[in-house]
Amino acid sequence: MTLKEKIKDNPTLFALIAPPVRAVKSLHPKAIRDSWVKRKCWKRYAVSPIIEVSQSDIKSRFHAISAKNYWHIYINRNEMDAYIGTALLPGDVVLDIGGHVGAYTVPVAKYVGPNGHVFVFEPEDEGREAILRNLQLNQVSNCSVFDLAVGEQDGVMSFFVRPEKDTHSLFELNSAASPTGQLLRFEKSVRSVDSLVATGEIPLPQFIKVDIEGAELLALEGMRNTIKTTRAVYVECHTTLQVDQGLGDPISLVTEKLISLGSRKVVQVDEFHVLGFFAQ
């Protein structure tokens, strides 16, 4: 175990060390530039909630739901570079599991074109409404939106929404709490990908993107059969797996899971994402 992992696993030590570390990091040139970009996005949002970005040369417009969302769309605009044209190809059937406001749903749907289709899953009401709004804003029609959470098996589970945060999830415990102090609980239908494919509600996908705030291991287990014929799976590995659930390093956990499901190669794209390749 590294020193960093030991500190994270010790809440008392982490609480003691974190503030001075954050203070030092804030003086780094990159941190100063990031802070400037954030302020700029806040100011632009105050003028108009519409942001236009180019993601891997695909231009899209979004109606941001908050200044923070505006900023997130702007700073994450290059994330698709990790898989477009290699793991993701024109004409693909895509599953976007955890669509949020459609920041990737829209450009991916544009990229796969009329011969492809995107099936996006978002159980949080504000985010799902934003997806529909952004699809219309970009005149995208090759997309189906599901009011479902994706997990290991079919059923009904509690879904927790943290207002003014992006940490909505199937888990009540989350160290990234809402600044409003609220934690809203809803009962939501949960489906596995294998079940959706078996019933014919969705076709076999060529590409799957997973970003579901710590429930990624559950979702991956629930696509055990489907994943065998999928070209690639792109997963955001959330720190909540380690910090809140105490399971271990997120990158390692997701990588091991993908390998156990038959991935022939797993690539760590950056600090939080891995790309697993399956079918040729």
Phi, psi and omega in degrees: 000131180285165179299319180300318180293321178298319179295316180296327182280352179247097185305320182294313179295320180297316180296329181283319186274328187305312182302310180294328178295316178298321180297317179294316180298327182294343180269353179291142181307321179295320180295322179295317179295317179299321179295321178295317179297319180298314179298320179298318179294322179298318180293318180295322179297324180296332178278315179203137179281357181273126177237136176248127180226158175249115180251110184052045179070014176254114182275133179218156176241142181227143172264099183292146182269352178195169177297323179295319178295320176303313180296316180299317179299319181293311187284339181260017188291346181258006186296328182293342180303336184291337186224346184291134178085351178237291178279332179245129184231157176304141179088358182289151165268127187237140170253121176254096185265106188096069188281340183053255180248007178089020182298334176251333178305312185295304181294327178294318178298321177296320183290315182290336173075185185296338178274353178249178180203145177245129174250113186249139183240122180211107182278351181271126191299313183297318179295317181295320177296324178293322177301311181299319180294318182286329174296317180292320180300327181259006180054045178262127183240350182269053184213138175241133185249129182246134174271070184216149165266151180248130183214204185283325181209166181289146177164199176233132180224160174288137177238129187252126181249130179248100183307139179067018173229164178256020187257033176295136184196179177279359186248132180289322182277124176202124183290344177267075185286163177290137177294344178278349182080006182264148171221106184265138183241130178228151174269126184230146174289136178241134178232150172268152178298319179302320179293317180296323178288316183298326180273356179081011180286334173222151177277173175296129181270155172265335183219138179229132174245132183236123177213087189224040166051052174096354179263013185296325179294322178294314181296319180295320177297325181282000175239026184307319181278315183299320188296339182298329182254007179274140180292312185203155177230127180251122187235131169273125185261105189277142180297341179300334177301326181263311187289315186260324182263347176064031184269339181127188182298123185301316180299314180296317181298313182291319178300313179298322180294315180298319178296318180295335179272358175110012179298133180275343178199134176238127181245128173278114186282317179203200185297333187237356187234143172232154180234115181257130180258136181240264182291148178293000000 
